[in-house]
Amino acid sequence: MNFDFKNDLENEVVILTASITRRKRVSDPRIRMTWEDIKKLVGEHYTPPVGYDLGSCTTSHRRVDNDIESRCQAEYIITLIKKPSKEKTESPGPAKRKAEPKRKAEPKRKAEPKRKARSKPSVKKEG
């Protein structure tokens, strides 16, 4: 079985071409592979380009079968998903102030006795 991976970063896809040789005799083993089988092999043999993750396959209905000549080769188109960039696009906010050193706690003082409130002088109105 042969695999050929082609990255198309303009369209953000990977084109996988899987091909096998046709069996010539009935005694030769028959090989049939669906997308589920191909998906396992993609995980083992392919690493996406930097900044991308693998998405879903848009042609997952295709099968590879060495018994039929037209099915000995199949193309699978797998989408690539851009990873979010870690760079900030906004300007940084105001500079943060440095934390002031903590003051030591002062010893507790005894409560002072309460003072009497002063009374206001009375003003008499003439009239």
Secondary structure, DSSP 8 states (H G I E B T S, - for coil): -EEEEEEETTTTEEEEEEE-----STTS---EE-HHHHHHHHHHH----TTEEEEEETTTT--EETTSGGGSEEEEEEEEEE----S--S---S---------------------------------
